[in-house]
Amino acid sequence: MNQPDPEALAAADTIATALANPQPWAAEPPGSGLVWPQSLWSGAAGIALLHIERAHSGHGDPGTAHAWLEVATSGALTAAPNANLFFGAPALAFITRAAAGTSRRYKGTLERLDDAVASITCARLADAHARIDRGEQPEMKEFDLIRGLAGLGAYHFSRHPDHPITADVLSYLVRLTEPLPAGGELPPWWTTVAPNGEPSSDYPHGHGNLGMSHGIGSTLALLSMAVLRNVAVDGAKEAIERICAWTDTWRQQDDAGAWWPGMVTIEQMRQQHVDPSLRPRPSWCYGISGTARAQQLAGLALGDEIRQKTAQGAMSATLRDPAQLDRLAESGLCHGTAGLLYSAWRMATDAPIPHIDAELPKLTARLTTQIFRSEPQAGLLDGLAGAALALHALGTGAVVSHWDALLLLA
């Protein structure tokens, strides 16, 4: 893996300095406009995570991190049934756990948040198992990372991997992959809704989602990490194999390397064909940044060297393809260059991949140019805070707060 990159760290420092003052955010009433403080996607919670990571690594002021944490926790706590990893009690639990680190700071607050997240998770699990018992296909929000149980599982796995609630979520994810009685040609995670998560006449038969943010990629990544960290889950390897068998069916190959579609429709299922023009941009949410890393983790979990090499080759080919890089017009973690950079760096930490290592400095320079030539928003998934976290990781060569559990990249 590359040595720490001083230029990446300098860029992260510049962004963090620009985002150091939470007072403009604190002056806004909670929920004003489209930004909620509790949002890890675009609110103060995501910016707090940047300063938490910097403080833990010795590159930032703990007081700044605490000030942002206070803004993120302002207003009434949202613990409604639809609260998720990126909004409400689970999001606040995630950043509070990151802030506490190995200390006992925030102990009482974290215990109360843990109770709230456990209650939300148990209710969601009960609904999910009842749906499976009825033999119905799921909605995307049941299991995905952004709104569903994969996201709640990511929190529990990072917070307390040996806790019963973590085992319960992982066991549900295994069950999610088991064939339904009337599933027919469709995989059991085939959703009943459109890619936006809502029923649509354009998708009368739903779709199969391969992405990391809203699809089966997050289940594959989380179960693979559980196997790699020796967290006992009955049937986990078999579930990984079932997912891989399906994603292998849809793996494509062209001059730019292997790639996976972001989603599959019923018509594509019946034709067993995806048009090359539908190759997704190489983003974390639906593209190579997420799908290749999930495949690499699965290969590591299964001891499947061919799968690992395929995933690593796909990432390497993407990094060397200007046409693919140009499709990332944004700088953020979810849809942009920061997600590709961070995923590539993570993949390179788990395997000696000279072709990936060689491309990281150029991609870092590309990201910093994108950031400083535009005016992106401040938040985590699509904004400056997330880009700065990616740059900080490359700049220091480490991640201390485990913030990347949010993306299921590590």
Secondary structure, 3 states (H helix, E strand, C coil): CCCCCHHHHHHHHHHHHHCCCCHHHHCCCCCCCCCCCCCCCCCHHHHHHHHHHHHHCCCCCHHHHHHHHHHHCCCCCCCCCCCECCECHHHHHHHHHHHHCCCCCCHHHHHHHHHHHHHHHHHHHHHHHHHHHCCCCCCHHHHCCCCCHHHHHHHHHHHCCCCHHHHHHHHHHHHHCCCCCCCCCCCCCCECCCCCCCCCCCCCCCEEECCCCCCHHHHHHHHHHHHHCCCCCCCHHHHHHHHHHHHHHHCEEECCEEECCCEECHHHHHHCCCCHHHCCCCCCCCCHHHHHHHHHHHHHHHCCHHHHHHHHHHHHHHHCCHHHHCCCCCCCCCCCHHHHHHHHHHHHHHCCCHHHHHHHHHHHHHHHHHHHHCCCCCCCCCCHHHHHHHHHHHHHCCCCCCHHHHHCCC
